[in-house]
């Protein structure tokens, strides 16, 4: 994290301006932290259970999470070993494969990552349903605009005109 950013229990404070590149790295880090957080809670619960016996009541009190949420985190963390976990996939992707044996987990998670499967795609593929490959057209996002901004503009334009490409004088630019 840049020194100009302070993370607390209630959010992030920007002490001073950060560059766009630092902001983009921060966004990527925060996104990865969501999955890491769920695994970390599960791993910590599993450790506590082994070291101290079942401690869900203390974990519920200190985290504010329900028993069921904590039990889910612990089960997925226990079922999907560190060596099978794939960075870039959500905790829910890992939950989908948790019932499978280790080799199948690794295979499905690798496939899901390389083909950019959604959670629904992965679930269906494991059930034997055909997965329709997604064709994505790559476009250059204009300077000063985020990919999310560009996607929103194109979506609004398409809803208005039925066209995917922007026309001259488009109000959605």
CNS distance restraints for C-alpha pairs under 8 A (distance, minus, plus):
assign (resid   1 and name CA) (resid   5 and name CA) 6.68 0.50 0.50
assign (resid   1 and name CA) (resid  26 and name CA) 6.70 0.50 0.50
assign (resid   2 and name CA) (resid  18 and name CA) 7.86 0.50 0.50
assign (resid   2 and name CA) (resid  22 and name CA) 7.14 0.50 0.50
assign (resid   4 and name CA) (resid  14 and name CA) 5.97 0.50 0.50
assign (resid   4 and name CA) (resid  15 and name CA) 4.92 0.50 0.50
assign (resid   4 and name CA) (resid  16 and name CA) 5.41 0.50 0.50
assign (resid   4 and name CA) (resid  17 and name CA) 7.16 0.50 0.50
assign (resid   4 and name CA) (resid  18 and name CA) 6.95 0.50 0.50
assign (resid   5 and name CA) (resid  12 and name CA) 6.74 0.50 0.50
assign (resid   5 and name CA) (resid  13 and name CA) 5.77 0.50 0.50
assign (resid   5 and name CA) (resid  14 and name CA) 4.75 0.50 0.50
assign (resid   5 and name CA) (resid  15 and name CA) 5.77 0.50 0.50
assign (resid   5 and name CA) (resid  16 and name CA) 7.58 0.50 0.50
assign (resid   6 and name CA) (resid  12 and name CA) 5.64 0.50 0.50
assign (resid   6 and name CA) (resid  13 and name CA) 5.13 0.50 0.50
assign (resid   6 and name CA) (resid  14 and name CA) 6.52 0.50 0.50
assign (resid   6 and name CA) (resid  15 and name CA) 7.11 0.50 0.50
assign (resid   7 and name CA) (resid  11 and name CA) 5.90 0.50 0.50
assign (resid   7 and name CA) (resid  12 and name CA) 4.52 0.50 0.50
assign (resid   7 and name CA) (resid  13 and name CA) 6.45 0.50 0.50
assign (resid   8 and name CA) (resid  12 and name CA) 6.23 0.50 0.50
assign (resid   8 and name CA) (resid  13 and name CA) 7.99 0.50 0.50
assign (resid  18 and name CA) (resid  22 and name CA) 6.12 0.50 0.50
assign (resid  18 and name CA) (resid  23 and name CA) 6.45 0.50 0.50
assign (resid  19 and name CA) (resid  23 and name CA) 6.19 0.50 0.50
assign (resid  20 and name CA) (resid  24 and name CA) 6.09 0.50 0.50
assign (resid  21 and name CA) (resid  25 and name CA) 6.22 0.50 0.50
assign (resid  22 and name CA) (resid  26 and name CA) 6.05 0.50 0.50
assign (resid  23 and name CA) (resid  27 and name CA) 6.21 0.50 0.50
assign (resid  24 and name CA) (resid  28 and name CA) 6.28 0.50 0.50
assign (resid  25 and name CA) (resid  29 and name CA) 6.08 0.50 0.50
assign (resid  26 and name CA) (resid  30 and name CA) 6.11 0.50 0.50
assign (resid  27 and name CA) (resid  31 and name CA) 6.17 0.50 0.50
assign (resid  28 and name CA) (resid  32 and name CA) 6.32 0.50 0.50
assign (resid  29 and name CA) (resid  33 and name CA) 6.15 0.50 0.50
assign (resid  30 and name CA) (resid  34 and name CA) 6.74 0.50 0.50
assign (resid  31 and name CA) (resid  35 and name CA) 7.57 0.50 0.50
assign (resid  32 and name CA) (resid  36 and name CA) 6.26 0.50 0.50
assign (resid  32 and name CA) (resid  87 and name CA) 7.87 0.50 0.50
assign (resid  32 and name CA) (resid  88 and name CA) 7.18 0.50 0.50
assign (resid  33 and name CA) (resid  37 and name CA) 5.67 0.50 0.50
assign (resid  34 and name CA) (resid  38 and name CA) 6.66 0.50 0.50
assign (resid  35 and name CA) (resid  39 and name CA) 6.43 0.50 0.50
assign (resid  35 and name CA) (resid  89 and name CA) 7.97 0.50 0.50
assign (resid  35 and name CA) (resid  90 and name CA) 5.59 0.50 0.50
assign (resid  35 and name CA) (resid  91 and name CA) 5.04 0.50 0.50
assign (resid  36 and name CA) (resid  40 and name CA) 5.83 0.50 0.50
assign (resid  36 and name CA) (resid  91 and name CA) 7.86 0.50 0.50
assign (resid  37 and name CA) (resid  41 and name CA) 6.16 0.50 0.50
assign (resid  38 and name CA) (resid  42 and name CA) 6.32 0.50 0.50
assign (resid  38 and name CA) (resid  73 and name CA) 5.93 0.50 0.50
assign (resid  38 and name CA) (resid  91 and name CA) 6.83 0.50 0.50
assign (resid  39 and name CA) (resid  43 and name CA) 5.95 0.50 0.50
assign (resid  39 and name CA) (resid  73 and name CA) 6.34 0.50 0.50
assign (resid  39 and name CA) (resid  74 and name CA) 7.76 0.50 0.50
assign (resid  39 and name CA) (resid  76 and name CA) 7.72 0.50 0.50
assign (resid  39 and name CA) (resid  77 and name CA) 5.72 0.50 0.50
assign (resid  39 and name CA) (resid  91 and name CA) 7.20 0.50 0.50
assign (resid  40 and name CA) (resid  44 and name CA) 5.95 0.50 0.50
assign (resid  41 and name CA) (resid  45 and name CA) 6.04 0.50 0.50
assign (resid  41 and name CA) (resid  70 and name CA) 7.38 0.50 0.50
assign (resid  41 and name CA) (resid  73 and name CA) 6.45 0.50 0.50
assign (resid  41 and name CA) (resid  74 and name CA) 7.15 0.50 0.50
assign (resid  42 and name CA) (resid  46 and name CA) 6.15 0.50 0.50
assign (resid  42 and name CA) (resid  70 and name CA) 6.86 0.50 0.50
assign (resid  42 and name CA) (resid  71 and name CA) 7.75 0.50 0.50
assign (resid  42 and name CA) (resid  72 and name CA) 7.71 0.50 0.50
assign (resid  42 and name CA) (resid  73 and name CA) 4.31 0.50 0.50
assign (resid  42 and name CA) (resid  74 and name CA) 3.70 0.50 0.50
assign (resid  42 and name CA) (resid  75 and name CA) 7.10 0.50 0.50
assign (resid  42 and name CA) (resid  76 and name CA) 7.20 0.50 0.50
assign (resid  42 and name CA) (resid  77 and name CA) 5.19 0.50 0.50
assign (resid  42 and name CA) (resid  78 and name CA) 7.47 0.50 0.50
assign (resid  43 and name CA) (resid  47 and name CA) 6.17 0.50 0.50
assign (resid  43 and name CA) (resid  73 and name CA) 7.94 0.50 0.50
assign (resid  43 and name CA) (resid  74 and name CA) 6.33 0.50 0.50
assign (resid  43 and name CA) (resid  77 and name CA) 5.69 0.50 0.50
assign (resid  43 and name CA) (resid  78 and name CA) 7.21 0.50 0.50
assign (resid  44 and name CA) (resid  48 and name CA) 6.08 0.50 0.50
assign (resid  45 and name CA) (resid  49 and name CA) 6.00 0.50 0.50
assign (resid  45 and name CA) (resid  55 and name CA) 7.65 0.50 0.50
assign (resid  45 and name CA) (resid  56 and name CA) 7.69 0.50 0.50
assign (resid  45 and name CA) (resid  59 and name CA) 7.66 0.50 0.50
assign (resid  45 and name CA) (resid  70 and name CA) 7.75 0.50 0.50
assign (resid  45 and name CA) (resid  74 and name CA) 5.98 0.50 0.50
assign (resid  46 and name CA) (resid  50 and name CA) 6.27 0.50 0.50
assign (resid  46 and name CA) (resid  74 and name CA) 5.94 0.50 0.50
assign (resid  46 and name CA) (resid  77 and name CA) 7.88 0.50 0.50
assign (resid  46 and name CA) (resid  78 and name CA) 6.99 0.50 0.50
assign (resid  47 and name CA) (resid  51 and name CA) 5.99 0.50 0.50
assign (resid  48 and name CA) (resid  52 and name CA) 5.40 0.50 0.50
assign (resid  48 and name CA) (resid  53 and name CA) 6.66 0.50 0.50
assign (resid  48 and name CA) (resid  54 and name CA) 7.13 0.50 0.50
assign (resid  48 and name CA) (resid  55 and name CA) 6.74 0.50 0.50
assign (resid  49 and name CA) (resid  53 and name CA) 4.39 0.50 0.50
assign (resid  49 and name CA) (resid  54 and name CA) 4.58 0.50 0.50
assign (resid  49 and name CA) (resid  55 and name CA) 6.25 0.50 0.50
assign (resid  50 and name CA) (resid  54 and name CA) 7.75 0.50 0.50
assign (resid  55 and name CA) (resid  59 and name CA) 6.30 0.50 0.50
assign (resid  56 and name CA) (resid  60 and name CA) 5.88 0.50 0.50
assign (resid  56 and name CA) (resid  67 and name CA) 6.72 0.50 0.50
assign (resid  56 and name CA) (resid  70 and name CA) 7.58 0.50 0.50
assign (resid  57 and name CA) (resid  61 and name CA) 6.23 0.50 0.50
assign (resid  57 and name CA) (resid  67 and name CA) 7.81 0.50 0.50
assign (resid  58 and name CA) (resid  62 and name CA) 6.15 0.50 0.50
assign (resid  59 and name CA) (resid  63 and name CA) 5.85 0.50 0.50
assign (resid  59 and name CA) (resid  64 and name CA) 7.85 0.50 0.50
assign (resid  59 and name CA) (resid  65 and name CA) 7.86 0.50 0.50
assign (resid  59 and name CA) (resid  70 and name CA) 7.94 0.50 0.50
assign (resid  60 and name CA) (resid  64 and name CA) 5.29 0.50 0.50
assign (resid  60 and name CA) (resid  65 and name CA) 5.31 0.50 0.50
assign (resid  60 and name CA) (resid  66 and name CA) 6.02 0.50 0.50
assign (resid  60 and name CA) (resid  67 and name CA) 6.41 0.50 0.50
assign (resid  60 and name CA) (resid  70 and name CA) 7.62 0.50 0.50
assign (resid  61 and name CA) (resid  65 and name CA) 7.75 0.50 0.50
assign (resid  65 and name CA) (resid  69 and name CA) 6.28 0.50 0.50
assign (resid  65 and name CA) (resid  70 and name CA) 6.54 0.50 0.50
assign (resid  66 and name CA) (resid  70 and name CA) 6.33 0.50 0.50
assign (resid  67 and name CA) (resid  71 and name CA) 5.98 0.50 0.50
assign (resid  68 and name CA) (resid  72 and name CA) 6.08 0.50 0.50
assign (resid  69 and name CA) (resid  73 and name CA) 6.28 0.50 0.50
assign (resid  70 and name CA) (resid  74 and name CA) 6.16 0.50 0.50
assign (resid  71 and name CA) (resid  75 and name CA) 6.02 0.50 0.50
assign (resid  72 and name CA) (resid  76 and name CA) 6.18 0.50 0.50
assign (resid  73 and name CA) (resid  77 and name CA) 6.10 0.50 0.50
assign (resid  74 and name CA) (resid  78 and name CA) 5.94 0.50 0.50
assign (resid  75 and name CA) (resid  79 and name CA) 5.90 0.50 0.50
assign (resid  76 and name CA) (resid  80 and name CA) 5.82 0.50 0.50
assign (resid  76 and name CA) (resid  94 and name CA) 7.13 0.50 0.50
assign (resid  76 and name CA) (resid  95 and name CA) 5.64 0.50 0.50
assign (resid  76 and name CA) (resid  98 and name CA) 5.88 0.50 0.50
assign (resid  77 and name CA) (resid  81 and name CA) 6.75 0.50 0.50
assign (resid  79 and name CA) (resid  98 and name CA) 5.39 0.50 0.50
assign (resid  79 and name CA) (resid  99 and name CA) 7.23 0.50 0.50
assign (resid  80 and name CA) (resid  84 and name CA) 6.24 0.50 0.50
assign (resid  80 and name CA) (resid  85 and name CA) 6.71 0.50 0.50
assign (resid  80 and name CA) (resid  94 and name CA) 7.06 0.50 0.50
assign (resid  80 and name CA) (resid  97 and name CA) 7.93 0.50 0.50
assign (resid  80 and name CA) (resid  98 and name CA) 5.70 0.50 0.50
assign (resid  80 and name CA) (resid 102 and name CA) 7.29 0.50 0.50
assign (resid  80 and name CA) (resid 105 and name CA) 7.49 0.50 0.50
assign (resid  81 and name CA) (resid  85 and name CA) 6.64 0.50 0.50
assign (resid  81 and name CA) (resid 102 and name CA) 7.86 0.50 0.50
assign (resid  84 and name CA) (resid 102 and name CA) 7.28 0.50 0.50
assign (resid  84 and name CA) (resid 105 and name CA) 6.72 0.50 0.50
assign (resid  84 and name CA) (resid 106 and name CA) 5.15 0.50 0.50
assign (resid  84 and name CA) (resid 109 and name CA) 7.76 0.50 0.50
assign (resid  85 and name CA) (resid  94 and name CA) 7.15 0.50 0.50
assign (resid  85 and name CA) (resid 106 and name CA) 7.67 0.50 0.50
assign (resid  85 and name CA) (resid 109 and name CA) 7.66 0.50 0.50
assign (resid  86 and name CA) (resid 109 and name CA) 6.58 0.50 0.50
assign (resid  86 and name CA) (resid 110 and name CA) 7.13 0.50 0.50
assign (resid  86 and name CA) (resid 113 and name CA) 7.55 0.50 0.50
assign (resid  88 and name CA) (resid 113 and name CA) 7.10 0.50 0.50
assign (resid  89 and name CA) (resid  93 and name CA) 6.19 0.50 0.50
assign (resid  89 and name CA) (resid  94 and name CA) 7.56 0.50 0.50
assign (resid  89 and name CA) (resid 109 and name CA) 7.90 0.50 0.50
assign (resid  89 and name CA) (resid 112 and name CA) 7.97 0.50 0.50
assign (resid  89 and name CA) (resid 113 and name CA) 6.46 0.50 0.50
assign (resid  90 and name CA) (resid  94 and name CA) 6.78 0.50 0.50
assign (resid  91 and name CA) (resid  95 and name CA) 6.25 0.50 0.50
assign (resid  92 and name CA) (resid  96 and name CA) 6.25 0.50 0.50
assign (resid  92 and name CA) (resid 119 and name CA) 7.06 0.50 0.50
assign (resid  93 and name CA) (resid  97 and name CA) 6.92 0.50 0.50
assign (resid  93 and name CA) (resid 109 and name CA) 7.45 0.50 0.50
assign (resid  93 and name CA) (resid 119 and name CA) 5.62 0.50 0.50
assign (resid  93 and name CA) (resid 122 and name CA) 7.42 0.50 0.50
assign (resid  94 and name CA) (resid  98 and name CA) 6.13 0.50 0.50
assign (resid  94 and name CA) (resid 109 and name CA) 7.28 0.50 0.50
assign (resid  96 and name CA) (resid 119 and name CA) 7.64 0.50 0.50
assign (resid  96 and name CA) (resid 122 and name CA) 7.58 0.50 0.50
assign (resid  96 and name CA) (resid 123 and name CA) 6.40 0.50 0.50
assign (resid  97 and name CA) (resid 104 and name CA) 7.88 0.50 0.50
assign (resid  97 and name CA) (resid 105 and name CA) 5.46 0.50 0.50
assign (resid  97 and name CA) (resid 108 and name CA) 7.35 0.50 0.50
assign (resid  97 and name CA) (resid 109 and name CA) 7.65 0.50 0.50
assign (resid  98 and name CA) (resid 105 and name CA) 7.02 0.50 0.50
assign (resid 100 and name CA) (resid 104 and name CA) 5.95 0.50 0.50
assign (resid 100 and name CA) (resid 105 and name CA) 5.86 0.50 0.50
assign (resid 101 and name CA) (resid 105 and name CA) 6.16 0.50 0.50
assign (resid 102 and name CA) (resid 106 and name CA) 6.28 0.50 0.50
assign (resid 103 and name CA) (resid 107 and name CA) 6.26 0.50 0.50
assign (resid 104 and name CA) (resid 108 and name CA) 6.01 0.50 0.50
assign (resid 105 and name CA) (resid 109 and name CA) 5.94 0.50 0.50
assign (resid 106 and name CA) (resid 110 and name CA) 6.00 0.50 0.50
assign (resid 107 and name CA) (resid 111 and name CA) 6.17 0.50 0.50
assign (resid 108 and name CA) (resid 112 and name CA) 5.96 0.50 0.50
assign (resid 108 and name CA) (resid 122 and name CA) 7.68 0.50 0.50
assign (resid 108 and name CA) (resid 126 and name CA) 7.92 0.50 0.50
assign (resid 109 and name CA) (resid 113 and name CA) 6.10 0.50 0.50
assign (resid 110 and name CA) (resid 114 and name CA) 6.15 0.50 0.50
assign (resid 111 and name CA) (resid 115 and name CA) 5.93 0.50 0.50
assign (resid 111 and name CA) (resid 116 and name CA) 8.00 0.50 0.50
assign (resid 111 and name CA) (resid 117 and name CA) 7.87 0.50 0.50
assign (resid 112 and name CA) (resid 116 and name CA) 5.52 0.50 0.50
assign (resid 112 and name CA) (resid 117 and name CA) 4.70 0.50 0.50
assign (resid 112 and name CA) (resid 118 and name CA) 7.57 0.50 0.50
assign (resid 112 and name CA) (resid 122 and name CA) 6.48 0.50 0.50
assign (resid 113 and name CA) (resid 117 and name CA) 6.62 0.50 0.50
assign (resid 117 and name CA) (resid 121 and name CA) 5.49 0.50 0.50
assign (resid 117 and name CA) (resid 122 and name CA) 5.94 0.50 0.50
assign (resid 118 and name CA) (resid 122 and name CA) 6.22 0.50 0.50
assign (resid 119 and name CA) (resid 123 and name CA) 6.11 0.50 0.50
assign (resid 120 and name CA) (resid 124 and name CA) 6.07 0.50 0.50
assign (resid 121 and name CA) (resid 125 and name CA) 5.99 0.50 0.50
assign (resid 121 and name CA) (resid 131 and name CA) 6.26 0.50 0.50
assign (resid 122 and name CA) (resid 126 and name CA) 6.16 0.50 0.50
assign (resid 123 and name CA) (resid 127 and name CA) 6.43 0.50 0.50
assign (resid 124 and name CA) (resid 128 and name CA) 6.30 0.50 0.50
assign (resid 124 and name CA) (resid 129 and name CA) 5.00 0.50 0.50
assign (resid 124 and name CA) (resid 130 and name CA) 7.30 0.50 0.50
assign (resid 124 and name CA) (resid 131 and name CA) 7.38 0.50 0.50
assign (resid 125 and name CA) (resid 129 and name CA) 5.01 0.50 0.50
assign (resid 125 and name CA) (resid 130 and name CA) 6.17 0.50 0.50
assign (resid 125 and name CA) (resid 131 and name CA) 6.20 0.50 0.50
assign (resid 141 and name CA) (resid 145 and name CA) 6.58 0.50 0.50
assign (resid 141 and name CA) (resid 146 and name CA) 7.05 0.50 0.50
assign (resid 141 and name CA) (resid 147 and name CA) 6.17 0.50 0.50
assign (resid 141 and name CA) (resid 150 and name CA) 6.58 0.50 0.50
assign (resid 145 and name CA) (resid 149 and name CA) 6.11 0.50 0.50
assign (resid 145 and name CA) (resid 150 and name CA) 6.67 0.50 0.50
assign (resid 146 and name CA) (resid 150 and name CA) 6.37 0.50 0.50
assign (resid 147 and name CA) (resid 151 and name CA) 6.10 0.50 0.50
assign (resid 148 and name CA) (resid 152 and name CA) 6.15 0.50 0.50
assign (resid 149 and name CA) (resid 153 and name CA) 6.20 0.50 0.50
assign (resid 150 and name CA) (resid 154 and name CA) 6.21 0.50 0.50
assign (resid 151 and name CA) (resid 155 and name CA) 6.07 0.50 0.50
assign (resid 152 and name CA) (resid 156 and name CA) 6.09 0.50 0.50
assign (resid 153 and name CA) (resid 157 and name CA) 6.07 0.50 0.50
assign (resid 153 and name CA) (resid 172 and name CA) 5.51 0.50 0.50
assign (resid 153 and name CA) (resid 173 and name CA) 6.43 0.50 0.50
assign (resid 154 and name CA) (resid 158 and name CA) 6.05 0.50 0.50
assign (resid 154 and name CA) (resid 164 and name CA) 6.39 0.50 0.50
assign (resid 154 and name CA) (resid 165 and name CA) 7.29 0.50 0.50
assign (resid 154 and name CA) (resid 166 and name CA) 7.23 0.50 0.50
assign (resid 154 and name CA) (resid 172 and name CA) 7.74 0.50 0.50
assign (resid 155 and name CA) (resid 159 and name CA) 6.24 0.50 0.50
assign (resid 155 and name CA) (resid 164 and name CA) 7.76 0.50 0.50
assign (resid 156 and name CA) (resid 160 and name CA) 6.24 0.50 0.50
assign (resid 156 and name CA) (resid 172 and name CA) 6.80 0.50 0.50
assign (resid 157 and name CA) (resid 161 and name CA) 5.97 0.50 0.50
assign (resid 157 and name CA) (resid 162 and name CA) 7.40 0.50 0.50
assign (resid 157 and name CA) (resid 163 and name CA) 7.03 0.50 0.50
assign (resid 157 and name CA) (resid 164 and name CA) 7.05 0.50 0.50
assign (resid 157 and name CA) (resid 166 and name CA) 6.90 0.50 0.50
assign (resid 157 and name CA) (resid 170 and name CA) 7.76 0.50 0.50
assign (resid 157 and name CA) (resid 172 and name CA) 6.08 0.50 0.50
assign (resid 158 and name CA) (resid 162 and name CA) 4.52 0.50 0.50
assign (resid 158 and name CA) (resid 163 and name CA) 4.85 0.50 0.50
assign (resid 158 and name CA) (resid 164 and name CA) 5.23 0.50 0.50
assign (resid 158 and name CA) (resid 165 and name CA) 7.86 0.50 0.50
assign (resid 159 and name CA) (resid 163 and name CA) 7.95 0.50 0.50
assign (resid 166 and name CA) (resid 170 and name CA) 6.37 0.50 0.50
assign (resid 166 and name CA) (resid 173 and name CA) 7.83 0.50 0.50
assign (resid 169 and name CA) (resid 173 and name CA) 7.97 0.50 0.50
